[in-house]
Amino acid sequence: MSKVNNFFYEAMEMAKFSDMSQKHGAVVASGGKILASGFNNISPCYIASGCSFLHAEISACLQVPAVRKRKSCKLCVQQA
C-alpha cells in the first residue's frame, strides 16, 4: 500500500470514532509519517461560540505539534 493510500486508510479508521451521522476522519502527515489525526464530533468548547460541530480536519490540525506547524504537511480527509 502506498503512503498516500495508507493516510486515507488511517483517516477512514479515525472516522469510525465519530458519533455523527456523517462520519469523517482526517490525518495530517509530513515526511511520510502521520503527525496528528482527528474525527468530526460535537465539541463543548465550540458550543459557547454558537458552533457545536468540530470538523475532522480542524480536529486533526489542532493536534499538530507547534514545532511542525510551519512545515509542509499533507491533509487527508475521508468519509466512512
GUGUFI-439902 format. One record per atom (N, C-alpha, C): residue in three letters; chain; atom name; y, x, z. Coordinates in Angstrom, 3 decimals. Last residue first. Example, Ala and Ser with C-alpha at 12.3 -4.5 7.8 and 13.67 -1.06 7.14 Angstrom:
2
{"SER", "A", "N", {-2.250, 12.850, 7.080}}
{"SER", "A", "CA", {-1.060, 13.670, 7.140}}
{"SER", "A", "C", {0.030, 12.900, 7.870}}
{"ALA", "A", "N", {-5.690, 13.190, 7.800}}
{"ALA", "A", "CA", {-4.500, 12.300, 7.800}}
{"ALA", "A", "C", {-3.300, 13.200, 7.800}}
//
This chain:
80
{"ALA", "A", "N", {7.733, -16.368, 6.243}}
{"ALA", "A", "CA", {6.289, -16.551, 6.445}}
{"ALA", "A", "C", {5.857, -17.896, 5.914}}
{"GLN", "A", "N", {10.008, -14.429, 4.372}}
{"GLN", "A", "CA", {9.697, -15.723, 4.975}}
{"GLN", "A", "C", {8.185, -15.861, 5.090}}
{"GLN", "A", "N", {11.649, -11.341, 4.967}}
{"GLN", "A", "CA", {10.520, -12.070, 4.392}}
{"GLN", "A", "C", {10.339, -13.390, 5.124}}
{"VAL", "A", "N", {13.713, -8.603, 4.253}}
{"VAL", "A", "CA", {13.600, -9.906, 4.903}}
{"VAL", "A", "C", {12.496, -10.685, 4.191}}
{"CYS", "A", "N", {14.661, -5.315, 4.765}}
{"CYS", "A", "CA", {13.688, -6.180, 4.118}}
{"CYS", "A", "C", {13.563, -7.461, 4.923}}
{"LEU", "A", "N", {16.975, -2.851, 4.225}}
{"LEU", "A", "CA", {16.728, -4.067, 4.982}}
{"LEU", "A", "C", {15.777, -4.939, 4.173}}
{"LYS", "A", "N", {17.361, 0.641, 4.594}}
{"LYS", "A", "CA", {16.908, -0.481, 3.782}}
{"LYS", "A", "C", {16.643, -1.663, 4.703}}
{"CYS", "A", "N", {20.121, 2.913, 5.109}}
{"CYS", "A", "CA", {18.937, 2.174, 5.563}}
{"CYS", "A", "C", {18.598, 1.090, 4.548}}
{"SER", "A", "N", {21.952, 5.816, 5.656}}
{"SER", "A", "CA", {21.467, 4.870, 4.654}}
{"SER", "A", "C", {20.163, 4.236, 5.136}}
{"LYS", "A", "N", {23.770, 5.927, 8.773}}
{"LYS", "A", "CA", {22.846, 6.476, 7.779}}
{"LYS", "A", "C", {22.445, 5.392, 6.793}}
{"ARG", "A", "N", {25.110, 4.801, 10.803}}
{"ARG", "A", "CA", {25.912, 5.326, 9.696}}
{"ARG", "A", "C", {25.054, 5.935, 8.598}}
{"LYS", "A", "N", {23.210, 4.070, 12.692}}
{"LYS", "A", "CA", {23.981, 3.021, 12.026}}
{"LYS", "A", "C", {24.838, 3.526, 10.866}}
{"ARG", "A", "N", {21.795, 5.857, 14.227}}
{"ARG", "A", "CA", {21.349, 5.649, 12.852}}
{"ARG", "A", "C", {22.245, 4.693, 12.066}}
{"VAL", "A", "N", {22.819, 5.799, 16.772}}
{"VAL", "A", "CA", {22.886, 7.070, 16.062}}
{"VAL", "A", "C", {22.510, 6.914, 14.587}}
{"ALA", "A", "N", {22.145, 3.233, 17.661}}
{"ALA", "A", "CA", {23.527, 3.544, 17.293}}
{"ALA", "A", "C", {23.636, 4.826, 16.472}}
{"PRO", "A", "N", {19.155, 1.775, 16.360}}
{"PRO", "A", "CA", {19.798, 2.720, 17.280}}
{"PRO", "A", "C", {21.180, 3.132, 16.771}}
{"VAL", "A", "N", {19.051, -1.645, 15.644}}
{"VAL", "A", "CA", {19.071, -0.296, 15.069}}
{"VAL", "A", "C", {19.774, 0.637, 16.050}}
{"GLN", "A", "N", {19.291, -4.200, 16.590}}
{"GLN", "A", "CA", {18.382, -3.306, 17.298}}
{"GLN", "A", "C", {18.347, -1.884, 16.741}}
{"LEU", "A", "N", {20.878, -5.614, 14.887}}
{"LEU", "A", "CA", {21.388, -5.396, 16.239}}
{"LEU", "A", "C", {20.532, -4.408, 17.028}}
{"CYS", "A", "N", {19.176, -5.869, 12.677}}
{"CYS", "A", "CA", {20.304, -4.926, 12.622}}
{"CYS", "A", "C", {20.881, -4.623, 14.004}}
{"ALA", "A", "N", {17.408, -7.903, 13.555}}
{"ALA", "A", "CA", {16.918, -6.550, 13.284}}
{"ALA", "A", "C", {18.058, -5.527, 13.312}}
{"SER", "A", "N", {19.193, -10.091, 13.810}}
{"SER", "A", "CA", {18.362, -9.672, 14.942}}
{"SER", "A", "C", {17.871, -8.239, 14.763}}
{"ILE", "A", "N", {20.069, -10.272, 11.189}}
{"ILE", "A", "CA", {21.025, -9.911, 12.244}}
{"ILE", "A", "C", {20.269, -9.411, 13.465}}
{"GLU", "A", "N", {17.725, -11.044, 9.925}}
{"GLU", "A", "CA", {18.360, -9.785, 9.536}}
{"GLU", "A", "C", {19.381, -9.327, 10.570}}
{"ALA", "A", "N", {17.178, -13.541, 11.151}}
{"ALA", "A", "CA", {16.242, -12.427, 11.289}}
{"ALA", "A", "C", {16.912, -11.092, 10.978}}
{"HIS", "A", "N", {19.898, -15.177, 12.863}}
{"HIS", "A", "CA", {19.144, -14.854, 11.650}}
{"HIS", "A", "C", {18.285, -13.616, 11.873}}
{"LEU", "A", "N", {20.033, -17.304, 15.448}}
{"LEU", "A", "CA", {20.169, -15.877, 15.160}}
{"LEU", "A", "C", {19.286, -15.575, 13.960}}
{"PHE", "A", "N", {21.761, -20.253, 16.163}}
{"PHE", "A", "CA", {20.675, -19.615, 15.426}}
{"PHE", "A", "C", {20.984, -18.153, 15.145}}
{"SER", "A", "N", {23.947, -21.414, 17.331}}
{"SER", "A", "CA", {22.770, -21.209, 18.174}}
{"SER", "A", "C", {21.631, -20.493, 17.466}}
{"CYS", "A", "N", {27.289, -21.206, 17.550}}
{"CYS", "A", "CA", {26.205, -20.919, 16.623}}
{"CYS", "A", "C", {24.967, -20.586, 17.435}}
{"GLY", "A", "N", {29.187, -21.470, 19.512}}
{"GLY", "A", "CA", {29.001, -22.582, 18.604}}
{"GLY", "A", "C", {27.901, -22.364, 17.578}}
{"SER", "A", "N", {29.304, -19.562, 21.396}}
{"SER", "A", "CA", {30.259, -19.425, 20.300}}
{"SER", "A", "C", {30.101, -20.528, 19.258}}
{"ALA", "A", "N", {27.209, -20.291, 23.024}}
{"ALA", "A", "CA", {28.568, -20.398, 23.567}}
{"ALA", "A", "C", {29.621, -20.303, 22.461}}
{"ILE", "A", "N", {25.027, -19.557, 21.431}}
{"ILE", "A", "CA", {25.304, -20.976, 21.662}}
{"ILE", "A", "C", {26.736, -21.172, 22.160}}
{"TYR", "A", "N", {24.539, -16.869, 21.404}}
{"TYR", "A", "CA", {25.344, -17.409, 20.320}}
{"TYR", "A", "C", {25.709, -18.872, 20.529}}
{"CYS", "A", "N", {22.918, -16.408, 23.548}}
{"CYS", "A", "CA", {24.207, -15.706, 23.520}}
{"CYS", "A", "C", {25.111, -16.225, 22.406}}
{"PRO", "A", "N", {20.546, -17.824, 23.054}}
{"PRO", "A", "CA", {21.511, -18.353, 24.022}}
{"PRO", "A", "C", {22.880, -17.674, 23.949}}
{"SER", "A", "N", {19.234, -18.370, 19.901}}
{"SER", "A", "CA", {19.747, -17.340, 20.789}}
{"SER", "A", "C", {20.798, -17.904, 21.740}}
{"ILE", "A", "N", {16.401, -19.131, 18.232}}
{"ILE", "A", "CA", {17.531, -19.745, 18.919}}
{"ILE", "A", "C", {17.983, -18.752, 19.973}}
{"ASN", "A", "N", {15.623, -16.930, 15.463}}
{"ASN", "A", "CA", {15.329, -17.679, 16.675}}
{"ASN", "A", "C", {16.586, -18.361, 17.196}}
{"ASN", "A", "N", {14.064, -14.724, 13.142}}
{"ASN", "A", "CA", {15.061, -15.751, 13.435}}
{"ASN", "A", "C", {14.630, -16.554, 14.658}}
{"PHE", "A", "N", {13.314, -11.325, 14.138}}
{"PHE", "A", "CA", {12.950, -12.608, 13.544}}
{"PHE", "A", "C", {14.004, -13.630, 13.919}}
{"GLY", "A", "N", {13.074, -7.743, 13.599}}
{"GLY", "A", "CA", {13.515, -8.949, 14.278}}
{"GLY", "A", "C", {13.051, -10.189, 13.547}}
{"SER", "A", "N", {13.155, -4.159, 14.027}}
{"SER", "A", "CA", {12.628, -5.380, 13.430}}
{"SER", "A", "C", {13.131, -6.575, 14.226}}
{"ALA", "A", "N", {13.847, -0.723, 13.186}}
{"ALA", "A", "CA", {14.031, -1.922, 14.008}}
{"ALA", "A", "C", {13.446, -3.114, 13.269}}
{"LEU", "A", "N", {12.885, 1.365, 11.650}}
{"LEU", "A", "CA", {13.758, 1.660, 12.794}}
{"LEU", "A", "C", {13.867, 0.475, 13.747}}
{"ILE", "A", "N", {10.130, 2.480, 9.927}}
{"ILE", "A", "CA", {10.806, 1.288, 10.428}}
{"ILE", "A", "C", {11.586, 1.651, 11.690}}
{"LYS", "A", "N", {10.414, 5.103, 7.515}}
{"LYS", "A", "CA", {9.980, 4.616, 8.830}}
{"LYS", "A", "C", {10.785, 3.390, 9.229}}
{"GLY", "A", "N", {11.477, 6.203, 5.232}}
{"GLY", "A", "CA", {10.085, 5.769, 5.198}}
{"GLY", "A", "C", {9.551, 5.249, 6.515}}
{"GLY", "A", "N", {14.159, 6.592, 5.766}}
{"GLY", "A", "CA", {13.283, 7.753, 5.704}}
{"GLY", "A", "C", {11.814, 7.384, 5.734}}
{"SER", "A", "N", {14.413, 3.475, 7.325}}
{"SER", "A", "CA", {15.115, 4.649, 6.806}}
{"SER", "A", "C", {14.146, 5.818, 6.818}}
{"ALA", "A", "N", {14.627, -0.090, 7.718}}
{"ALA", "A", "CA", {13.879, 1.147, 7.542}}
{"ALA", "A", "C", {14.776, 2.252, 6.991}}
{"VAL", "A", "N", {14.394, -3.049, 9.403}}
{"VAL", "A", "CA", {15.352, -2.059, 8.929}}
{"VAL", "A", "C", {14.598, -0.740, 8.885}}
{"VAL", "A", "N", {12.923, -6.222, 8.751}}
{"VAL", "A", "CA", {12.811, -4.857, 9.254}}
{"VAL", "A", "C", {13.927, -4.020, 8.643}}
{"ALA", "A", "N", {12.422, -9.674, 9.623}}
{"ALA", "A", "CA", {13.164, -8.610, 8.947}}
{"ALA", "A", "C", {12.845, -7.268, 9.577}}
{"GLY", "A", "N", {11.317, -13.046, 9.057}}
{"GLY", "A", "CA", {11.252, -11.783, 9.766}}
{"GLY", "A", "C", {12.003, -10.731, 8.968}}
{"HIS", "A", "N", {11.449, -16.569, 9.462}}
{"HIS", "A", "CA", {11.840, -15.369, 8.732}}
{"HIS", "A", "C", {11.713, -14.157, 9.648}}
{"LYS", "A", "N", {10.452, -19.877, 9.171}}
{"LYS", "A", "CA", {10.199, -18.615, 9.865}}
{"LYS", "A", "C", {10.549, -17.424, 8.972}}
{"GLN", "A", "N", {11.648, -22.853, 9.689}}
{"GLN", "A", "CA", {11.703, -21.876, 8.597}}
{"GLN", "A", "C", {11.610, -20.494, 9.232}}
{"SER", "A", "N", {11.382, -23.778, 12.307}}
{"SER", "A", "CA", {10.571, -24.396, 11.248}}
{"SER", "A", "C", {10.547, -23.516, 9.995}}
{"MET", "A", "N", {11.084, -21.214, 14.876}}
{"MET", "A", "CA", {11.861, -22.080, 13.995}}
{"MET", "A", "C", {10.950, -22.697, 12.934}}
{"ASP", "A", "N", {10.021, -19.286, 16.394}}
{"ASP", "A", "CA", {9.655, -20.647, 16.767}}
{"ASP", "A", "C", {10.432, -21.678, 15.940}}
{"SER", "A", "N", {8.656, -16.206, 15.180}}
{"SER", "A", "CA", {9.732, -17.195, 15.196}}
{"SER", "A", "C", {9.206, -18.565, 15.619}}
{"PHE", "A", "N", {6.537, -14.568, 14.805}}
{"PHE", "A", "CA", {7.021, -14.714, 16.182}}
{"PHE", "A", "C", {8.105, -15.789, 16.305}}
{"LYS", "A", "N", {6.175, -14.375, 12.101}}
{"LYS", "A", "CA", {5.207, -15.177, 12.849}}
{"LYS", "A", "C", {5.628, -15.402, 14.307}}
{"ALA", "A", "N", {7.963, -12.494, 11.236}}
{"ALA", "A", "CA", {8.309, -13.912, 11.067}}
{"ALA", "A", "C", {7.381, -14.804, 11.867}}
{"MET", "A", "N", {6.591, -10.115, 11.532}}
{"MET", "A", "CA", {7.631, -10.440, 12.509}}
{"MET", "A", "C", {7.993, -11.925, 12.434}}
{"GLU", "A", "N", {5.005, -10.225, 9.232}}
{"GLU", "A", "CA", {4.359, -10.270, 10.549}}
{"GLU", "A", "C", {5.369, -10.631, 11.629}}
{"MET", "A", "N", {6.978, -9.910, 7.321}}
{"MET", "A", "CA", {6.235, -11.166, 7.374}}
{"MET", "A", "C", {5.521, -11.317, 8.712}}
{"ALA", "A", "N", {7.722, -7.284, 7.890}}
{"ALA", "A", "CA", {8.717, -8.356, 8.049}}
{"ALA", "A", "C", {8.014, -9.708, 8.138}}
{"GLU", "A", "N", {5.353, -5.989, 7.181}}
{"GLU", "A", "CA", {5.791, -5.961, 8.588}}
{"GLU", "A", "C", {6.833, -7.045, 8.856}}
{"TYR", "A", "N", {5.442, -6.484, 4.412}}
{"TYR", "A", "CA", {4.320, -6.976, 5.214}}
{"TYR", "A", "C", {4.713, -7.042, 6.689}}
{"PHE", "A", "N", {7.735, -5.091, 3.728}}
{"PHE", "A", "CA", {7.720, -6.545, 3.571}}
{"PHE", "A", "C", {6.571, -7.173, 4.356}}
{"PHE", "A", "N", {6.834, -2.493, 4.327}}
{"PHE", "A", "CA", {8.011, -3.026, 5.009}}
{"PHE", "A", "C", {8.030, -4.549, 4.915}}
{"ASN", "A", "N", {4.709, -2.245, 2.521}}
{"ASN", "A", "CA", {4.433, -2.212, 3.950}}
{"ASN", "A", "C", {5.606, -2.786, 4.745}}
{"ASN", "A", "N", {6.119, -2.192, 0.129}}
{"ASN", "A", "CA", {5.215, -3.318, 0.400}}
{"ASN", "A", "C", {4.881, -3.396, 1.880}}
{"VAL", "A", "N", {7.387, 0.279, 0.541}}
{"VAL", "A", "CA", {8.194, -0.938, 0.419}}
{"VAL", "A", "C", {7.319, -2.163, 0.692}}
{"LYS", "A", "N", {5.196, 2.050, 0.582}}
{"LYS", "A", "CA", {6.042, 1.905, 1.773}}
{"LYS", "A", "C", {6.848, 0.613, 1.727}}
{"SER", "A", "N", {2.192, 0.587, -0.876}}
{"SER", "A", "CA", {3.415, 1.383, -0.931}}
{"SER", "A", "C", {4.248, 1.143, 0.334}}
{"MET", "A", "N", {-1.179, 0.856, 0.000}}
{"MET", "A", "CA", {0.000, 0.000, 0.000}}
{"MET", "A", "C", {1.239, 0.900, 0.000}}
//
